[in-house]
Amino acid sequence: MRWWRVVGLLSGTSMDGIDVVAAELRLDGETIELRPLGDHTLAYPADLREDLLAALPPGVLDAETFCRLDTLVGRCFADAALRGVELAGGEADFVSSLGQTIYHWVEGGRAHGTLQIGQPAWIAEATGLPVISDLRTRDVAASGHGAPLAGVLDSLWLGDPGVQWEPGTGVPLKSGTPVALNIGGIANIAVVGGPEPLAYDTGPGNALIDLAAQQRTGKPQDTDGALAASGTVREDLLTNLLDDEYYRLPAPKSTGKEHFNSGYLARALDELGEPVSDADLLATLTQLTARTIADACRAEGAGRVVVAGGGVHNPVLLAALRRELDVPVLVSDDLGMPSDSKEALLTALLGFLTWNGLPGNTPGTTGAAGPRVLGSITPGATGLRLPEPATTQPRRLIMRSAATN
């Protein structure tokens, strides 16, 4: 079986830049093998990031601004793809792009639409490679949420108990349902190991924390959770925030910054009716993220939680999460999955599945009516030649080091 060399691209809800990964993947029967080759983050120009953030609700986006943003983000993704080809040793077979989400339309617990920008034509023109993009919309059209798609990777990677071990010991992990957690702007979990994987957004990850840090300090984030560590959780504010209806919705479900945004935070503070110090606000929002994640993990009977995403770099958040949970909380790096590039590797995997004619979703992870082959393909410099569609649905994913043959 041949290895396919793939460049994976995405920018998360924090909108601070484009995560790039190069990886080799191959399909051998029911097993996908994944070999990371390198990763990089390409920061957005400061003015473009400001325009993207301004386009989010409650901002207003007109057609001219939308066109400009779609084009400029597409050009940035093209630059990121070129960097990915370099990481792949100068040659790649195709690019997979999740783009930049700027709106996720959810009403009444159902997703009606989702919008990612970053035109794939710019990537194809710059690299000469086919580009697989628009990976969420087909799932939404099939009555799914289009998110989180990470459950596909996590169910293949963590769903086989025969390959799970305590880091550095060779001892099997404790029994119990494994839960994969990603803490980006929005936090999501994937519950794997059962007859049907389940995945959903638990609520804000870093979104409100970063927003408050920007508003109160002028910095894009609370680095190392330092401000939160100096504050005290305001239980009155926390109680008000926890009363949000989203937390009571049944899974699968999804959310985003169209809900957890500046207007949302302003209303919560107005309802409190008294000032909250900078440190206490950050401490409370950090506790909100930890509490809502832990509540979801407990509800799913988590026996262990494996964390990835930007939130792993916030020691105060991780400590709060560990206090809330009485099960092991591991960072994905401990099990061979690089936490900083996991979502870019997911993007590469989703593209690889589409390239091979395989579904990139499961009904339990998004609520879709059934498995669907995801995305659209933009041809590269030459005619599009896809491999013969695979006939066996993969059941496991094995991580390989770059040195493994």
C-alpha positions in Angstrom: 0.0 0.0 0.0 1.4 3.4 -0.9 1.8 6.4 1.4 0.0 9.6 0.4 1.7 12.8 1.3 -0.9 15.4 2.5 -0.8 19.0 3.6 -3.5 19.8 6.2 -4.6 23.4 6.9 -7.0 25.1 9.2 -7.5 28.2 11.3 -9.5 27.8 14.5 -12.0 30.0 16.3 -9.2 32.0 17.9 -8.3 33.3 14.5 -4.7 33.9 15.4 -3.2 32.1 12.4 -3.2 29.1 10.2 -2.0 25.7 11.5 -0.1 23.7 8.9 0.9 20.1 9.0 2.5 17.7 6.5 1.8 14.1 7.0 2.0 10.7 5.2 -1.0 8.4 5.4 -1.8 5.0 4.0 -4.7 2.6 4.2 -4.0 -1.1 4.9 -7.3 -2.9 5.2 -9.1 -1.6 8.3 -6.0 0.3 9.5 -4.9 3.9 8.7 -1.3 4.7 9.4 -0.4 8.3 10.0 3.2 9.6 10.0 3.6 13.4 10.8 6.4 15.1 8.8 6.3 18.5 10.4 4.1 21.4 11.5 4.0 25.2 11.5 1.7 28.1 12.4 1.5 31.0 10.0 0.2 34.1 11.8 -2.4 36.2 10.1 -1.3 39.8 9.4 -2.5 41.9 12.3 -5.0 44.0 10.2 -6.5 40.9 8.6 -7.0 39.3 12.1 -8.7 42.5 13.3 -11.0 42.5 10.3 -11.9 38.8 10.8 -12.7 39.3 14.5 -14.8 42.4 13.6 -16.8 40.3 11.1 -18.0 37.9 13.9 -21.4 38.5 15.5 -22.5 40.9 16.7 -20.6 42.6 13.9 -22.1 43.2 10.4 -20.5 41.8 7.3 -21.4 43.3 3.9 -20.8 41.7 0.5 -17.7 43.8 -0.3 -16.0 43.0 3.0 -16.9 39.3 2.7 -15.3 39.1 -0.8 -12.2 40.8 0.5 -11.9 38.6 3.5 -12.5 35.4 1.5 -9.8 36.4 -1.0 -7.2 37.6 1.6 -7.7 34.5 3.8 -7.4 32.3 0.6 -4.1 33.9 -0.2 -2.9 33.4 3.3 -3.9 29.7 3.1 -2.0 29.5 -0.2 1.1 30.7 1.6 0.6 28.2 4.4 0.1 25.4 1.9 3.5 26.3 0.3 5.1 26.0 3.7 3.3 22.7 4.1 4.8 21.4 0.9 8.3 22.4 2.2 7.6 20.4 5.4 6.7 17.5 3.2 10.1 17.6 1.6 9.1 19.5 -1.4 6.5 17.1 -2.8 2.9 16.4 -1.8 -0.1 14.7 -3.4 -2.9 17.0 -2.3 -3.9 19.7 0.2 -6.8 19.4 2.7 -8.2 22.7 4.0 -10.9 23.3 6.7 -10.6 27.0 6.0 -11.6 29.7 8.5 -15.0 29.5 10.1 -16.7 32.8 10.4 -20.3 31.7 11.1 -22.1 28.6 12.3 -25.8 28.9 12.0 -27.6 27.0 14.7 -31.2 27.5 15.7 -33.5 25.3 17.9 -30.7 22.8 18.5 -30.2 22.2 14.8 -27.5 23.4 12.5 -28.9 25.0 9.3 -25.6 26.2 7.7 -22.0 26.8 8.3 -19.5 29.1 6.6 -15.8 28.7 6.1 -13.8 31.2 4.0 -10.4 30.9 2.3 -11.0 30.1 -1.4 -9.3 26.8 -2.4 -8.5 28.1 -5.9 -5.7 30.3 -4.4 -4.2 27.2 -2.8 -4.5 25.1 -6.0 -3.0 28.0 -8.1 0.0 28.5 -5.7 0.9 24.8 -5.2 -0.4 23.1 -8.4 -2.0 20.5 -6.2 -5.6 19.3 -5.9 -7.3 20.8 -2.8 -10.1 19.2 -0.8 -12.1 21.9 1.0 -15.6 22.7 2.4 -15.4 19.7 4.6 -18.4 20.6 6.9 -21.3 21.5 4.6 -22.2 18.1 3.3 -22.6 16.9 6.9 -24.9 19.8 7.7 -26.9 19.1 4.5 -27.4 15.6 5.9 -28.9 17.0 9.1 -25.7 17.0 11.0 -23.9 19.8 12.8 -20.8 19.7 10.7 -18.9 19.9 13.9 -17.0 18.6 15.8 -15.4 16.4 13.1 -12.6 15.4 15.5 -14.6 12.4 16.6 -13.6 10.7 13.4 -9.9 10.8 14.3 -10.5 10.2 18.0 -12.7 7.1 17.5 -10.1 5.6 15.2 -7.1 6.5 17.4 -8.5 5.9 20.9 -11.3 3.5 20.2 -9.1 0.4 20.2 -8.3 -0.4 23.8 -5.6 -2.8 22.7 -3.2 0.1 22.0 -3.7 2.3 25.0 -0.9 2.5 27.6 0.1 4.6 30.6 2.8 7.0 29.3 6.3 5.5 29.7 5.2 2.5 31.7 3.9 -0.1 29.3 0.9 -0.6 31.7 -2.6 -0.5 30.2 -4.6 2.6 31.0 -7.3 2.4 33.7 -10.6 1.0 32.6 -13.4 3.4 31.6 -14.6 5.2 28.6 -11.9 7.2 26.9 -12.8 10.8 26.1 -10.8 13.0 23.8 -11.0 16.7 24.6 -10.0 19.6 22.4 -9.7 23.0 24.0 -9.6 25.6 21.3 -11.8 28.7 21.1 -14.7 26.3 21.7 -14.2 23.1 23.6 -15.4 19.8 22.3 -15.3 16.1 23.4 -15.4 12.8 21.6 -16.6 9.8 23.5 -15.0 6.7 22.0 -14.7 3.0 22.7 -18.5 2.3 22.6 -20.6 0.9 19.8 -21.1 4.3 18.4 -18.8 7.3 19.0 -20.4 10.5 20.3 -18.9 14.0 19.8 -20.1 17.5 20.6 -19.1 21.0 21.7 -19.2 21.4 25.4 -19.2 25.2 25.3 -16.5 27.9 25.5 -12.9 26.8 25.6 -10.6 29.8 25.3 -13.1 32.1 23.6 -14.4 34.0 26.6 -11.0 33.8 28.4 -9.3 35.4 25.4 -12.0 37.9 24.9 -11.8 39.1 28.5 -8.0 39.2 28.4 -8.2 41.4 25.3 -10.8 43.7 26.8 -9.2 44.1 30.2 -5.5 44.0 29.4 -5.1 44.6 25.7 -3.4 41.3 25.3 -4.8 38.5 23.1 -4.7 35.9 25.9 -4.1 35.3 29.6 -0.6 33.9 29.1 -0.1 30.8 31.4 -3.3 31.7 33.2 -1.3 34.2 35.2 -4.2 36.7 35.7 -6.7 34.0 36.5 -4.3 32.5 39.1 -4.2 35.9 40.9 -8.0 36.1 41.1 -10.9 34.5 42.9 -13.9 32.8 41.2 -17.0 34.9 41.5 -19.6 32.3 42.3 -22.5 34.7 41.5 -21.2 35.3 38.0 -20.3 31.7 37.5 -23.9 30.7 38.5 -25.3 33.1 36.0 -23.0 31.9 33.2 -23.8 28.2 33.9 -27.5 28.9 33.5 -27.1 29.1 29.7 -29.6 26.9 27.9 -26.8 25.5 25.7 -25.5 23.3 28.5 -28.9 21.6 28.8 -29.3 20.7 25.1 -28.9 17.1 24.3 -26.0 15.9 22.1 -25.0 16.0 19.4 -24.8 19.8 19.4 -22.4 22.5 18.3 -21.8 26.2 19.0 -19.3 29.0 18.3 -18.5 32.6 18.7 -21.8 33.6 17.3 -23.1 32.6 20.7 -20.1 33.0 23.1 -19.0 36.5 22.1 -18.6 40.0 23.4 -22.3 40.7 23.6 -22.8 37.5 25.6 -20.2 38.5 28.1 -21.4 42.1 28.4 -25.0 40.9 29.1 -23.7 38.5 31.8 -21.8 41.3 33.5 -24.7 43.8 33.2 -27.0 41.3 34.9 -24.6 41.0 37.8 -25.0 44.7 38.5 -21.7 45.2 40.1 -18.1 45.5 38.9 -15.8 42.5 38.6 -12.1 42.9 38.8 -9.9 41.8 35.9 -8.4 38.9 37.9 -11.7 37.7 39.2 -13.3 37.8 35.8 -10.5 35.7 34.3 -10.6 33.3 37.2 -14.3 32.9 36.8 -14.2 32.3 33.0 -11.4 29.8 33.4 -13.5 27.9 36.0 -16.5 28.1 33.6 -14.6 26.3 30.9 -13.3 23.7 33.3 -16.7 23.1 34.9 -18.6 22.7 31.7 -16.0 20.4 30.2 -16.0 18.3 33.4 -19.8 18.2 33.6 -19.9 16.8 30.0 -17.1 14.3 30.7 -18.9 13.0 33.9 -22.2 12.7 32.0 -20.5 10.5 29.5 -18.9 8.3 32.1 -15.3 9.3 31.2 -12.7 6.9 32.6 -9.8 9.0 31.3 -9.6 12.3 29.4 -7.0 13.0 26.7 -6.5 16.8 26.0 -5.3 18.6 23.0 -5.5 22.1 21.6 -4.3 25.5 22.7 -5.8 25.0 26.2 -3.1 22.6 27.1 -0.7 25.6 27.5 -2.9 27.1 30.2 -1.7 25.4 33.4 -4.4 27.1 35.5 -7.1 25.8 33.2 -5.7 22.2 33.3 -5.3 22.3 37.1 -9.0 23.4 37.4 -10.1 20.6 35.1 -8.1 18.1 37.1 -9.7 19.3 40.3 -13.2 19.0 38.7 -12.5 15.4 37.5 -11.5 12.3 39.5 -10.1 10.5 36.5 -6.7 10.7 34.8 -6.4 13.8 32.6 -3.6 13.3 30.0 -2.2 15.6 27.3 -2.4 13.9 23.9 1.4 14.2 23.4 1.7 11.6 26.2 0.1 9.1 23.8 2.0 10.1 20.6 -0.5 12.7 19.2 1.0 16.2 19.1 -1.5 18.4 20.8 -0.6 21.6 18.9 -1.1 20.1 15.5 -3.8 17.6 16.2 -6.5 19.5 14.4 -4.3 20.1 11.4 -3.7 16.3 11.4 -7.4 15.8 11.6 -7.8 18.0 8.5 -5.2 15.9 6.7 -7.1 12.7 7.7 -10.4 14.1 6.5 -8.9 14.9 3.2 -7.3 11.5 3.0 -10.7 9.8 3.6 -12.4 11.9 0.9 -9.5 11.2 -1.5 -10.1 7.5 -1.0 -13.9 7.8 -1.4 -14.6 7.1 2.3 -16.9 8.9 4.7 -15.4 11.5 6.9 -18.2 11.7 9.5 -20.1 9.3 11.7 -23.8 10.0 12.7 -22.9 9.9 16.4 -20.3 12.6 16.2 -22.4 15.2 14.3 -26.0 13.9 14.3 -26.0 13.4 10.5 -28.5 11.1 8.9 -25.7 8.8 7.9 -22.0 8.6 6.8 -21.1 10.9 4.0 -18.0 11.5 1.8 -17.2 15.1 2.7 -15.9 18.1 0.8 -15.3 19.5 -2.7 -12.2 19.0 -4.8 -10.5 21.7 -6.7 -8.2 20.3 -9.4 -4.5 21.2 -9.4 -2.3 22.1 -12.4 -3.0 18.8 -14.2 -6.1 16.6 -14.7 -7.6 15.2 -11.5 -6.8 11.6 -11.0 -8.3 10.0 -7.9 -7.4 6.5 -6.7 -9.9 3.7 -6.9 -12.4 4.1 -4.0 -11.6 2.0 -0.9 -14.0 -0.8 -0.2 -13.2 -1.3 3.5 -14.2 1.1 6.2 -11.2 1.8 8.5 -11.5 0.9 12.2 -8.3 2.1 13.7 -5.5 4.6 13.3 -1.9 4.0 14.2 0.5 6.9 14.8 4.0 6.3 13.3 7.1 8.4 13.9 8.7 10.1 10.9 11.6 7.6 11.1 9.3 4.5 11.0 9.2 2.6 7.7 
